[in-house]
Amino acid sequence: MAAPEAVAQPTAPTDPAPAPPELLAPRLIPRMGSWVYEGLLLFGVIFIAGYLFGTLTQTRNAMDNRLALQAFLFCVLGVYFVWFWTHGQTLAMKTWRIRVVDVRGQPLTQQCALKRYLVAWVWCIPPLVMAYAASLQFAGTGAVFVLWVALWASLSHFHPLKQFWHDEWAGTRLVDYRPAG
């Protein structure tokens, strides 16, 4: 009696399928360059929005209406980012040739852009909470913030597609964008 032939068992791939080239993340340096440039541009947006708020509410002291001003600026930033992200990119992203898309490579919906905006606060809230809990002054808060940003950005190396983790959670991707022509 002949020995039964061994049936080859299918093996699961050890690595996930590579991402399509158009969904690969830009290198970390351009992403962080865009992040810093975005901060510079947001200074103007926040300044104008703060001036508008102060004028409309007749606020004379910076400590008056502080929570209302913070809520107003949170909403202004939300509108700014949601609008630009649903159109593909902010001015800083355009300068660095980066575009934000959903996981299928399509433009973001307003809901997806809003989700990305809310989840992206992971860049700011944890270091501010740590600094507050440690009763740090301005320089200490700045140091904690810079260390957190460096740590959070470096964690993208552990993502299979080298994306930031908040983009994974929001269902979005940052991609290299070189317009044709």
Contacts in CASP RR format, 6 or more apart in sequence:
PFRMAT RR
TARGET T0000
AUTHOR 0000-0000-0000
METHOD contacts of the structure
MODEL  1
MAAPEAVAQPTAPTDPAPAPPELLAPRLIPRMGSWVYEGLLLFGVIFIAG
YLFGTLTQTRNAMDNRLALQAFLFCVLGVYFVWFWTHGQTLAMKTWRIRV
VDVRGQPLTQQCALKRYLVAWVWCIPPLVMAYAASLQFAGTGAVFVLWVA
LWASLSHFHPLKQFWHDEWAGTRLVDYRPAG
16 160 0 8 1.000
19 161 0 8 1.000
22 105 0 8 1.000
22 175 0 8 1.000
23 101 0 8 1.000
23 103 0 8 1.000
23 105 0 8 1.000
23 161 0 8 1.000
23 173 0 8 1.000
23 175 0 8 1.000
24 161 0 8 1.000
24 162 0 8 1.000
24 175 0 8 1.000
24 176 0 8 1.000
25 31 0 8 1.000
25 156 0 8 1.000
25 161 0 8 1.000
25 162 0 8 1.000
25 163 0 8 1.000
25 173 0 8 1.000
25 174 0 8 1.000
25 175 0 8 1.000
26 96 0 8 1.000
26 97 0 8 1.000
26 98 0 8 1.000
26 174 0 8 1.000
26 175 0 8 1.000
26 176 0 8 1.000
28 153 0 8 1.000
28 154 0 8 1.000
28 156 0 8 1.000
28 157 0 8 1.000
28 162 0 8 1.000
30 96 0 8 1.000
30 97 0 8 1.000
30 98 0 8 1.000
31 96 0 8 1.000
31 98 0 8 1.000
31 153 0 8 1.000
31 156 0 8 1.000
31 164 0 8 1.000
31 174 0 8 1.000
32 153 0 8 1.000
33 92 0 8 1.000
33 96 0 8 1.000
34 92 0 8 1.000
34 93 0 8 1.000
34 95 0 8 1.000
34 96 0 8 1.000
34 98 0 8 1.000
35 92 0 8 1.000
37 92 0 8 1.000
37 95 0 8 1.000
37 96 0 8 1.000
38 90 0 8 1.000
38 92 0 8 1.000
38 93 0 8 1.000
39 92 0 8 1.000
41 90 0 8 1.000
41 91 0 8 1.000
41 92 0 8 1.000
42 77 0 8 1.000
42 80 0 8 1.000
45 76 0 8 1.000
45 77 0 8 1.000
45 80 0 8 1.000
46 73 0 8 1.000
46 76 0 8 1.000
46 77 0 8 1.000
49 72 0 8 1.000
49 73 0 8 1.000
49 76 0 8 1.000
50 69 0 8 1.000
50 72 0 8 1.000
50 73 0 8 1.000
53 59 0 8 1.000
53 65 0 8 1.000
53 68 0 8 1.000
53 69 0 8 1.000
53 72 0 8 1.000
53 73 0 8 1.000
54 65 0 8 1.000
54 69 0 8 1.000
57 65 0 8 1.000
57 68 0 8 1.000
59 65 0 8 1.000
59 69 0 8 1.000
77 117 0 8 1.000
78 114 0 8 1.000
78 117 0 8 1.000
80 90 0 8 1.000
81 90 0 8 1.000
81 113 0 8 1.000
81 116 0 8 1.000
81 117 0 8 1.000
81 120 0 8 1.000
82 110 0 8 1.000
82 113 0 8 1.000
82 114 0 8 1.000
82 117 0 8 1.000
84 90 0 8 1.000
84 91 0 8 1.000
84 93 0 8 1.000
85 100 0 8 1.000
85 108 0 8 1.000
85 113 0 8 1.000
85 116 0 8 1.000
85 117 0 8 1.000
86 107 0 8 1.000
86 108 0 8 1.000
86 109 0 8 1.000
86 110 0 8 1.000
86 113 0 8 1.000
87 107 0 8 1.000
88 99 0 8 1.000
88 100 0 8 1.000
88 101 0 8 1.000
88 107 0 8 1.000
88 108 0 8 1.000
89 98 0 8 1.000
89 99 0 8 1.000
89 100 0 8 1.000
89 177 0 8 1.000
93 99 0 8 1.000
93 100 0 8 1.000
93 177 0 8 1.000
97 176 0 8 1.000
97 177 0 8 1.000
97 178 0 8 1.000
98 174 0 8 1.000
98 175 0 8 1.000
98 176 0 8 1.000
98 177 0 8 1.000
99 174 0 8 1.000
99 175 0 8 1.000
99 176 0 8 1.000
99 177 0 8 1.000
100 108 0 8 1.000
100 116 0 8 1.000
100 167 0 8 1.000
100 172 0 8 1.000
100 173 0 8 1.000
100 174 0 8 1.000
100 175 0 8 1.000
101 107 0 8 1.000
101 108 0 8 1.000
101 172 0 8 1.000
101 173 0 8 1.000
101 175 0 8 1.000
102 108 0 8 1.000
102 109 0 8 1.000
102 112 0 8 1.000
102 171 0 8 1.000
102 172 0 8 1.000
102 173 0 8 1.000
103 171 0 8 1.000
103 172 0 8 1.000
103 173 0 8 1.000
105 173 0 8 1.000
105 175 0 8 1.000
108 116 0 8 1.000
108 172 0 8 1.000
112 170 0 8 1.000
112 171 0 8 1.000
112 172 0 8 1.000
115 170 0 8 1.000
115 171 0 8 1.000
116 166 0 8 1.000
116 167 0 8 1.000
116 170 0 8 1.000
116 171 0 8 1.000
116 172 0 8 1.000
119 166 0 8 1.000
119 169 0 8 1.000
119 170 0 8 1.000
120 166 0 8 1.000
120 170 0 8 1.000
122 152 0 8 1.000
122 165 0 8 1.000
122 166 0 8 1.000
123 148 0 8 1.000
123 149 0 8 1.000
123 152 0 8 1.000
123 166 0 8 1.000
124 145 0 8 1.000
126 148 0 8 1.000
127 141 0 8 1.000
127 142 0 8 1.000
127 144 0 8 1.000
127 145 0 8 1.000
127 147 0 8 1.000
127 148 0 8 1.000
127 149 0 8 1.000
128 141 0 8 1.000
128 145 0 8 1.000
130 144 0 8 1.000
130 148 0 8 1.000
131 140 0 8 1.000
131 141 0 8 1.000
131 142 0 8 1.000
131 144 0 8 1.000
131 145 0 8 1.000
134 144 0 8 1.000
136 144 0 8 1.000
152 164 0 8 1.000
152 165 0 8 1.000
153 164 0 8 1.000
155 164 0 8 1.000
155 165 0 8 1.000
156 162 0 8 1.000
156 163 0 8 1.000
156 164 0 8 1.000
156 165 0 8 1.000
159 165 0 8 1.000
159 168 0 8 1.000
161 173 0 8 1.000
163 173 0 8 1.000
163 174 0 8 1.000
164 174 0 8 1.000
167 173 0 8 1.000
167 174 0 8 1.000
END
